[in-house]
Amino acid sequence: MSFVPDADVVLVGCGPVGAALANLLGADGLRVVVLEREPSVYHLPRAVSADGEVMRLFQTLGITDAILPNMNVSRNIRHLNAEGKLLVLLERGGVGPEGWNHAYRFHQPELEAGLRAPLAGLPTVEMRLRCEAFALDEAEDHVRVRYEDLSNGHLGALTARYVVGCDGARSVVRRFIGSALQDLRSHERWVVVDMILDVPPAGLEHACDASGRIIDAVQYCDPVRPTTFVPMPGKRCRWEFMLMPGDDPVAITQPAGIFALLAPWQVTPATARIERAVVYTFHSALATQWRRGRLILAGDSAHQTPPFLGQGMCSGLRDANNLAWKLREVIAGRAPEGLLDSYQSERGEHVRAFIELAVELGGIIQATDPEKARRRDADLLANPTLLRPIAPPLGPGLHGDAPPPAGTRAAQPRLADGRRLDDVVGYRFAVLARPALLAAAAQAGLDLRGAVGVAATGEAGDYLDRVGTESMVIRPDRHILGVAASVAELEALLGRLPGATAAP
């Protein structure tokens, strides 16, 4: 009789990445145990930004109605020099191809509560709070996870087919994999300050919408002290101040030090409350090995990015979206274990593009030498720079050597009946095709191999026009596997699916 482990997957850590993975895996009936060292959702904010791609994942999880009332749509990131002149504009306004706005702001404890809420309705998901993994014993067909219940000091153990470390920058899972961190050359200390304000901060007229509401983030590229301002939902605002030579990290995070830093915005103790003030080191790093056997990394355990693009949490959630369906197919026996090899190859180069752009933008804001800052200002003012959200393709993976759009993000158009594409498909493969091609495929007896066939009507038909194809196969993580212009080409493309999946 073959050995049956206690769980299909043990997730170490239940921040946003672990919670998203638990949702995706549990919705498909996989047995999941989550080990989380904290007793509840962490009560202080850390991540603050979500992009349209992440909102599309939240749509898949069915939580957007619950979390949207507590989120703000964000417009631009403005880079200003010491004189207040615009150096760089990162434009993120409006609804993008994902069917969502390009950028949103949130209070992380509220977002995490929204991510965890559906887990209570998933009977195959078990959450073990105040439990910290400390050892991973690897066997041929399972991993034994040893952990401590921090509420009483008792030691426990359970077995799983796979263990995913969603346990952050100091990941114990990464340590057991033996993966090194590749340094991407940006490690600066900043003071992160979260404030609750009764009166909006002054001097931010350039960051307001037509109604006078502050909606743009601002990077103050002042060599005296580089600073970031981020408007948050409700009465919250975040400032980040670069720690300068001579600063006392303890004194500067005390109330007197914080309100001295906030004086230019006329923020005073009479109208504001400090929610958090802490010194962070903004790292840029990429793990050299994301998987060894049955141990896998996701989120900050696999990569760390400076906050200048607001892509840290977003990148981790992309990991979850890429990994969950691959684990599902392998554990169900519909795909070989080698499918998991595509996880790092696809995600690694993708996240590197975001880290490198964040480092580049960090180099603009973190210039503290006055002469270098002057030359930077002159160059950028002479060559106005408008940046838009990037959407890099996946690294080498399931799309093989097919040219774009293979390996790029699929848009989310609406169908003629008004439904959004992902709501029709679920977390499955999809064949989006002209109605005539779908009919011809059905007449030819083409096996869609479990993919959901969707007739490209309404905006979806216009989308295929723009791409210049008759059909495309879209992966569960919303990347394009490939395009096909005929039934024969579609049949060949479907033959590359890693395994048949059940339609929702």
C-alpha positions in Angstrom: 0.0 0.0 0.0 1.5 3.4 -1.0 2.2 6.0 1.6 -0.5 8.8 1.8 0.8 12.0 3.4 -1.2 14.2 5.7 -1.5 16.9 3.1 -1.0 17.5 -0.5 0.7 20.8 0.2 2.0 22.5 3.3 2.3 26.3 3.1 4.8 27.9 5.4 3.4 31.4 6.0 0.0 33.0 5.4 0.7 36.5 4.2 -0.9 37.5 1.0 1.0 35.0 -1.1 0.3 32.1 1.2 -3.3 33.0 1.5 -3.7 33.3 -2.3 -2.1 29.9 -2.8 -4.3 28.3 -0.1 -7.3 29.7 -1.9 -6.3 28.5 -5.4 -5.3 25.0 -4.2 -8.2 24.5 -1.8 -10.7 25.6 -4.4 -9.5 22.6 -6.5 -9.9 20.2 -3.5 -6.3 19.8 -2.7 -5.5 19.1 1.0 -3.7 22.1 2.3 -2.2 22.8 5.7 -1.1 26.4 6.4 1.5 27.0 9.2 1.5 30.6 10.3 3.5 31.9 13.2 1.3 34.9 14.0 -1.9 34.5 16.0 -4.0 36.4 13.4 -3.6 38.8 10.5 -0.6 41.0 11.2 -2.0 44.3 12.5 0.3 46.8 10.9 0.5 47.8 7.2 3.5 46.7 5.0 2.6 46.3 1.3 0.3 49.1 0.0 0.0 48.6 -3.8 -1.9 46.2 -6.1 -2.0 46.4 -9.9 -4.5 45.4 -12.4 -3.0 41.9 -12.8 -3.3 41.3 -9.1 -6.9 42.6 -9.1 -7.6 40.0 -11.8 -6.3 37.3 -9.5 -8.5 38.6 -6.7 -11.4 38.4 -9.2 -10.6 34.8 -9.7 -10.6 34.3 -5.9 -14.0 35.9 -5.7 -13.0 38.6 -3.2 -13.1 41.9 -5.2 -16.6 42.9 -3.9 -15.4 42.5 -0.3 -12.1 44.3 -0.6 -12.9 47.1 -3.1 -14.7 49.3 -0.6 -11.5 49.6 1.4 -9.3 50.4 -1.6 -8.4 53.5 -3.5 -7.6 53.8 -7.2 -4.2 55.3 -7.7 -3.2 57.4 -10.7 0.4 58.4 -11.1 3.8 58.4 -9.4 5.5 61.8 -9.8 9.2 62.2 -9.4 10.0 65.8 -8.4 13.4 67.4 -7.8 14.3 69.6 -4.9 12.7 72.6 -6.7 9.5 70.8 -7.3 10.0 70.3 -11.0 8.7 67.1 -12.6 11.5 64.7 -13.6 9.7 61.5 -14.3 6.0 60.6 -14.5 5.0 57.0 -14.1 1.5 57.1 -15.6 -0.9 54.5 -14.3 -4.4 56.0 -14.7 -7.4 54.4 -16.2 -8.6 50.9 -16.9 -6.0 48.6 -18.4 -6.1 45.5 -20.5 -6.6 43.3 -17.4 -10.1 44.8 -17.1 -9.0 46.7 -13.9 -7.3 50.0 -13.2 -3.5 49.9 -13.3 -3.0 50.7 -9.6 -4.8 50.5 -6.3 -3.9 51.3 -2.7 -5.0 49.3 0.3 -4.4 48.8 4.1 -2.7 45.4 4.3 -4.5 44.1 7.4 -7.8 44.7 5.7 -6.6 43.1 2.4 -5.2 40.0 4.3 -8.5 39.6 6.1 -10.3 39.6 2.8 -7.9 37.0 1.4 -8.3 34.7 4.4 -12.1 34.9 4.6 -12.8 32.4 1.8 -10.5 29.8 3.4 -13.1 29.1 6.1 -15.4 27.8 3.4 -12.8 25.4 1.9 -13.1 22.1 3.7 -9.7 20.8 2.5 -7.8 23.8 3.9 -6.6 23.8 7.5 -5.0 26.8 9.1 -2.7 26.3 12.1 -1.9 29.6 13.7 1.0 30.2 16.1 2.8 27.4 14.4 6.4 27.9 13.2 8.2 25.4 11.0 11.7 24.7 12.0 12.8 21.5 10.1 12.0 19.8 6.8 12.9 16.1 6.4 12.8 15.1 2.8 11.9 11.7 1.6 11.4 10.3 -1.9 7.7 10.8 -2.0 7.0 13.3 0.7 8.4 15.9 3.1 8.0 15.7 6.9 7.5 19.2 8.3 8.4 19.7 12.0 7.0 22.7 13.7 6.5 24.3 17.1 3.1 25.5 18.4 4.2 28.8 19.9 1.1 29.1 22.0 2.2 26.2 24.2 5.6 25.1 23.2 4.5 21.7 21.9 6.3 20.2 18.9 4.3 18.7 16.1 4.9 17.2 12.6 3.0 16.4 9.5 3.8 15.1 6.0 3.1 16.6 2.6 3.7 15.9 -1.0 5.1 19.5 -1.4 6.1 22.3 0.9 5.9 25.9 -0.4 7.8 28.6 1.6 5.8 31.8 1.6 7.8 32.7 4.7 9.4 35.9 3.6 12.9 37.3 3.3 14.3 35.1 6.2 12.7 32.0 4.8 13.4 28.7 6.6 12.3 26.9 3.5 15.0 28.7 1.4 17.6 27.7 4.0 16.7 24.0 3.6 16.8 24.3 -0.2 20.2 25.8 0.2 19.4 28.6 -2.2 21.7 31.6 -2.3 20.4 35.2 -2.9 21.7 37.0 -6.0 22.4 40.6 -5.0 20.9 43.1 -7.5 22.7 46.0 -6.1 20.2 48.1 -4.1 20.3 48.0 -0.3 19.4 51.3 1.4 17.9 52.0 4.8 14.7 54.0 4.9 12.4 55.2 7.7 8.8 54.0 6.8 6.1 56.0 8.5 2.4 55.2 8.4 0.2 58.0 9.7 -3.5 58.5 10.3 -4.5 62.1 9.6 -7.5 64.2 10.6 -6.5 66.9 8.1 -5.0 66.1 4.6 -1.3 67.0 4.3 -0.4 70.4 2.8 1.6 71.2 -0.4 0.3 68.3 -2.6 -2.0 70.2 -5.0 -0.1 68.7 -7.9 -1.0 65.2 -6.7 -4.8 65.9 -6.6 -7.6 65.0 -8.9 -10.2 67.5 -10.1 -12.1 67.2 -6.8 -9.0 68.1 -4.8 -8.5 64.5 -3.5 -4.9 63.4 -3.2 -4.4 60.4 -5.5 -0.9 60.5 -6.9 2.2 59.2 -5.1 5.2 61.5 -5.1 8.9 60.7 -5.1 10.9 63.7 -3.8 14.2 63.4 -5.5 15.9 65.8 -3.1 19.6 65.0 -2.3 19.2 66.4 1.2 16.8 63.6 2.0 15.1 61.5 -0.7 11.4 61.0 0.4 8.4 59.1 -0.8 4.7 60.1 -0.2 1.9 57.6 -0.8 -1.8 58.5 -0.2 -3.7 55.6 1.3 -7.4 54.8 1.8 -9.4 56.7 4.3 -7.3 59.0 6.5 -4.1 57.0 6.1 -0.9 58.3 4.4 2.6 56.8 4.1 5.9 58.6 4.0 9.3 57.0 3.5 12.4 58.9 4.3 15.9 57.8 3.3 18.2 57.4 6.3 21.1 59.8 6.0 24.6 59.8 7.4 24.4 61.1 11.0 20.8 60.0 11.6 20.2 58.1 14.8 17.8 55.3 13.7 16.3 55.1 17.2 15.8 58.8 17.7 14.4 59.4 14.2 11.6 56.9 14.7 10.5 58.6 18.0 7.4 60.9 17.8 9.6 64.1 18.0 11.8 62.8 15.1 8.8 61.8 13.0 6.9 65.0 13.3 10.1 66.9 12.5 10.3 65.0 9.3 6.6 65.7 8.5 6.8 69.4 9.2 7.0 70.4 5.5 3.5 68.9 5.0 2.1 70.7 8.1 1.4 67.4 9.9 1.3 67.9 13.6 0.5 65.8 16.7 -2.7 67.8 17.1 -4.2 66.4 13.9 -2.3 63.2 13.2 -1.4 59.9 14.9 1.6 57.7 14.2 0.5 54.2 13.3 3.9 52.8 12.6 7.5 54.1 12.3 10.3 51.7 11.6 13.6 51.6 9.8 13.7 49.1 6.9 16.4 48.1 4.5 15.0 48.1 0.9 16.6 45.0 -0.7 16.9 43.9 -4.3 17.7 40.2 -4.5 16.7 37.1 -6.4 17.0 33.5 -5.1 19.2 31.4 -7.3 17.1 28.2 -6.8 13.3 28.4 -6.3 12.7 24.7 -6.1 14.6 21.6 -5.0 12.6 18.4 -5.3 9.5 18.9 -3.1 10.5 22.2 -1.6 9.4 25.4 -3.4 9.7 29.1 -2.8 7.2 31.9 -3.5 7.0 35.6 -2.7 9.7 37.3 -0.7 11.4 34.0 0.0 12.3 33.9 -3.7 12.8 37.6 -4.5 12.9 41.0 -2.9 12.3 44.3 -4.7 12.7 47.9 -3.6 9.3 49.6 -3.2 9.7 52.3 -5.9 7.4 50.5 -8.3 5.0 49.1 -5.7 5.6 45.6 -7.1 6.8 43.6 -4.1 3.5 41.9 -3.1 2.3 41.9 -6.7 5.3 39.8 -7.7 4.6 37.3 -5.0 1.0 37.0 -6.0 2.1 36.3 -9.6 4.2 33.4 -8.2 1.1 32.0 -6.6 -0.9 32.3 -9.8 1.8 30.6 -11.8 2.5 27.8 -9.3 -0.9 26.7 -8.1 -2.3 25.2 -11.3 1.0 23.4 -11.9 0.9 21.8 -8.5 -2.7 20.9 -9.1 -1.8 19.1 -12.4 1.2 17.3 -11.0 -0.6 16.2 -7.8 -3.6 15.0 -9.7 -1.3 12.9 -11.9 -2.3 14.7 -15.1 1.2 16.1 -15.6 4.8 15.0 -14.9 6.7 16.5 -12.0 8.9 18.2 -14.6 6.1 20.7 -15.2 7.2 22.4 -11.9 10.6 23.1 -13.5 8.9 25.8 -15.6 7.9 27.7 -12.5 11.3 29.4 -11.9 12.2 29.6 -15.6 9.1 31.5 -16.3 8.8 33.6 -13.2 12.5 34.3 -12.6 13.2 36.5 -15.6 9.7 38.1 -15.3 10.3 39.3 -11.7 13.9 40.4 -12.6 12.4 42.9 -15.0 10.4 44.5 -12.2 13.3 44.5 -9.8 15.7 46.1 -12.3 13.2 48.8 -13.1 12.6 49.5 -9.4 16.4 49.7 -8.9 16.7 52.1 -11.8 14.0 54.3 -10.4 15.6 54.0 -7.0 18.8 55.3 -8.5 16.9 58.4 -9.6 15.4 59.1 -6.2 18.4 58.0 -4.0 21.0 60.3 -5.5 22.4 62.2 -2.5 25.5 63.8 -4.0 24.4 67.4 -4.9 26.5 67.5 -8.1 25.2 64.1 -9.3 21.6 65.2 -8.5 22.1 68.4 -10.5 23.3 66.5 -13.5 20.4 64.0 -13.1 17.9 66.9 -13.0 19.4 68.6 -16.1 19.3 65.3 -18.1 15.7 64.4 -17.1 14.4 67.9 -17.6 16.0 68.0 -21.1 14.6 64.6 -21.9 11.1 64.3 -20.4 10.4 60.7 -19.4 6.9 59.2 -19.3 6.8 55.6 -18.1 3.8 53.3 -18.2 3.2 50.0 -16.4 5.5 47.3 -17.8 4.2 43.9 -18.8 7.2 41.7 -19.4 6.8 38.3 -21.1 7.4 35.1 -19.2 10.8 33.6 -19.3 11.4 30.3 -21.1 8.7 27.8 -20.4 5.6 26.1 -21.7 5.2 28.5 -24.7 8.5 27.2 -26.1 10.1 29.2 -28.8 6.8 30.5 -30.2 7.0 34.3 -30.9 4.7 36.8 -29.0 1.9 36.9 -28.1 2.9 33.5 -26.7 4.2 34.0 -23.2 2.6 37.4 -22.8 -0.4 38.4 -20.8 -3.9 37.8 -22.2 -6.2 40.7 -21.9 -9.6 40.4 -20.2 -12.3 41.6 -22.6 -16.0 41.4 -22.0 -18.1 39.0 -24.1 -21.3 40.1 -26.0 -23.4 39.2 -23.0 -21.4 41.6 -20.8 -19.6 38.9 -18.8 -15.8 39.2 -18.2 -13.7 36.5 -19.7 -12.2 35.2 -16.4 -15.7 34.9 -14.9 -16.6 32.5 -17.7 -13.3 30.5 -17.5 -12.4 30.2 -13.8 -8.9 29.0 -12.9 -8.6 26.8 -16.0 -7.2 26.7 -19.5 -9.3 28.5 -22.0 -9.7 28.5 -25.8 -10.8 31.9 -26.9 -11.8 31.6 -30.6 -14.0 32.9 -33.3 -17.5 31.3 -33.2 -16.9 29.8 -36.6 -13.6 28.2 -35.6 -15.1 26.8 -32.4 -18.0 25.3 -34.5 -15.5 23.8 -37.0 -13.5 22.3 -34.1 -16.6 20.7 -32.6 -17.6 19.3 -36.0 -14.2 17.8 -36.4 -14.4 16.2 -32.9 -11.5 18.2 -31.6 -10.8 17.4 -27.9 -10.2 20.6 -26.1 -8.4 18.6 -23.4 -10.5 20.1 -20.6 -10.0 23.7 -21.6 -13.0 25.9 -21.6 -14.1 26.9 -25.0 -15.2 30.6 -25.2 -16.7 32.2 -28.3 -15.0 35.5 -29.0 -18.0 37.8 -29.2 -18.3 41.5 -28.3 -15.0 43.0 -27.0 -13.4 39.6 -27.2 -13.8 39.5 -31.0 -12.2 43.0 -31.2 -9.4 41.7 -29.0 -8.6 38.8 -31.5 -8.7 41.4 -34.3 -6.0 43.4 -32.5 -3.9 40.4 -31.9 -4.4 39.3 -35.5 -5.5 35.7 -34.9 -8.5 33.4 -35.0 -8.0 31.8 -31.6 -5.7 31.6 -28.6 -5.1 29.2 -25.7 -4.9 31.0 -22.4 -3.4 29.5 -19.3 -5.0 29.5 -15.9 -2.6 32.3 -14.9 -3.9 34.3 -17.8 -0.7 34.1 -20.0 -1.1 33.1 -23.6 0.2 29.6 -24.4 -0.1 30.3 -28.1 -2.3 31.4 -31.0 -3.9 29.4 -33.8 -5.5 30.3 -37.1 -7.1 26.9 -38.0 -8.5 23.8 -36.5 -5.3 22.0 -37.3 -3.1 24.6 -35.6 -5.4 24.7 -32.6 -5.2 20.9 -32.3 -1.4 21.1 -32.3 -1.5 23.9 -29.7 -3.8 21.9 -27.4 -1.4 19.0 -27.7 1.0 21.1 -25.7 -1.2 21.3 -22.6 0.4 19.7 -19.6 -2.7 17.6 -18.9 -6.4 17.6 -19.3 -8.3 19.6 -16.7 -11.9 19.4 -15.7 -14.1 22.2 -16.9 -15.7 24.2 -14.0 
